[in-house]
Amino acid sequence: MWIVATDFLAVNREELGRWVRGEPGAFDWSPFIQHVCKIEGRGEPWQDKQRRLRQRLRRILPIDVHLPDPLGAPLHPRADALLSSFCLEAVSPDRASFVRALSHISNLLRPGGHAVLLGALGESFYLAGPARLPVVPLQESDVRDALAAAGFSLRELRSYAMPPALRTGVDDVDGVFFAHAQKALEG
């Protein structure tokens, strides 16, 4: 198994590349990797998981989910699975754009491939330093409808209200969703 990572911003791709190469001063993902090892409960040393992850991350590519071919050209072979985390709703100015972005990323998946989406519910903005960036506010029903319109079969959708203790003031998020969907098999 190998991994292709994508990001719209060159600065983010460069930072991820620094981490993959183990360069000094790169973002430290070790607390997150340690947490994953803890919840997996296999007793695996986090350093081993980090080493394997770095080895499997083969490419870091630019992406624009508003293009029919988000990577600029078709991905060959197409992916078995993709993960999008708090991205599509942040780059979509409205629900129709969100649906189109889902349709576009489905082009990266093989027939029967899986999509795992994590995202914000009810969020209309987030702060990035002094910038206030708009977000399309989604409800659970919007996520369901968008996945269906983009040709996915919903396997599981869970949503959680944002507890007051986790509200930091950098956004107005009401909750989060976790969706597992599958691209249709081509007939």
N, C-alpha and C positions, 0 to 999 in steps of 0.2 A: 504494500500500500504506500502510495505517495500522496503528498498534499500540495495543492496550488493555493496560495494566498493571494488575495486581491485587495486593492484599495484605490480610491479615486485620487487621493492626494499623494504626490511624489514624496513629500516629507514623511508621511506615514510608512510608505514602502521602504524608504531609506532606513528608517528607524527599525523596522522589522528585520531588514537585512543585517543591520549591526548586531541585533540580538542573535540571529542565526549564526553569524560568524563569531559570536562570543567576544565582541569588541568591548573594551572598557568604556564605561559611561552609557552603555545601552540600557534601555528600560529593563528593569529587573522583574521578570515574570515568575521568579521562583516562589513567592508566596502563593500564587495562583496554582502553580503546579503542585506544590506541597498540599494545598487544600484538596485538589483532585485526588491525589494519592490517598489522602486521609479518608475521603468519602467512598473511594473505591474499596478500601479496606483489604487490599491484597498484601500489604507489607512491603510494597515495592519502594525502593529508595527513589526519592524525587529526582535525584541527579541522573539516574538511569532513564527515567521517563523524559526528562528534558533533553538528554543526549539523543534519544530515539526520535523525539519530535523534531529536533534540529536536522537530523539526518533525513527525515521523511519530507520535510518542507523543501521541495525541489525548485519551485518557481514562485516569484512574487511579481504579479502582473498588474498593470493599470486596468481599471474597469470603469465603465459608465453604464449604469443600469438603465439609462434612458435611451440607449441604442439597441436596436433589434439583436445585434451581435455585441453584447456588452464588453467583450474583450477585443473588439475591432475585427475579429475574424472568428469563424467557428472553432470551438475547442474540440480537438481530436486527440485521443478518444474523449467522448463526453464523460462527465463525472458521474460516479455512482451516487454521490451525496453532496449536498452543499449546506452551508451554515451561514445565515445572515443574522447578525446581532445588532439590534437597535440602529439599523441603517436605512432600510427602505422607506420608513415613515419620515425619517429625517431629511431625505433627499427628494421627497415627492411633495409638490406644492398642493396637490389635491388627491382625492380618492381615485379618480380616473388615472392619474399618473402612477399611483401606487399599484393599481391593477396592471398597468402596462409594464412597470418595472418587474413585477412578478412574472409576467409572460416572457419578458426578455431573459430573465435569469433561468427560466425553465429551458431555454435553448441551450444552456450549458449542461443540462442533465440528459443522461441516456433515458430511453423509455423505461418506465418503472423505477427511475431514480428517486431518491428521497430528498426532501427539503426540510430543514429544521430552522424555524424562524423564532427569534426572540425579539420582542418589541415593546413599545410603549403604548399604553391605552390612555386616551383622553389628554394627551400632551399636545400643547399648541406652540411651545417654544422651549429652547434650552439655551443656557449661557455658555459661551466659549470665550473666556476672558471677558473683555468689554462688549463683545458682539452678542446680540440677542438673535438667535437663529430660529426661523419658523419650522414647525413640524405639523404634518397633517394629523389632526386629532382623530384617532380611530377608536371604534368600539369593537367588542368581540364580534358582533354581527358583520361589521365591515371586513374583518379579517376572513371570516368564513366565506362571505360573498366574493371577495377578491381572489381567494384561492380557487374557488369553483370557476370563476370567470377566466382565470389564467390556465385552466385545464388540469388542476390538481385535485386529487381525492384526499379529503381531510382524514387523517388517521387518528389524530388526537389534538385537542385544543384545551389548554388550561389557562386560566387567568387568575391573577392575584391582585388584591387591592394593595396599594402602597401604604404601609403603616406610617403613622405620623413620625415615628422615631427615625425613619429612613428618608424623610423629606429634608433635603438639604438647601432648598431655595435656588438651585441652579436650573430648575425646570418646574413645570406645573403638572407633572405626570400624576394620573389617578391610579394607575396600576401597570402591570406587565402581562404579556401573554407569551406562551410557549406553544408553538404549533409544529406538529409533524404531519407532513403532507407527502403524497406520492404522485409523481408525474404519470399520466396515463400511458399504458402500453400502446404502441402504434399497431394498428390493425392491419 
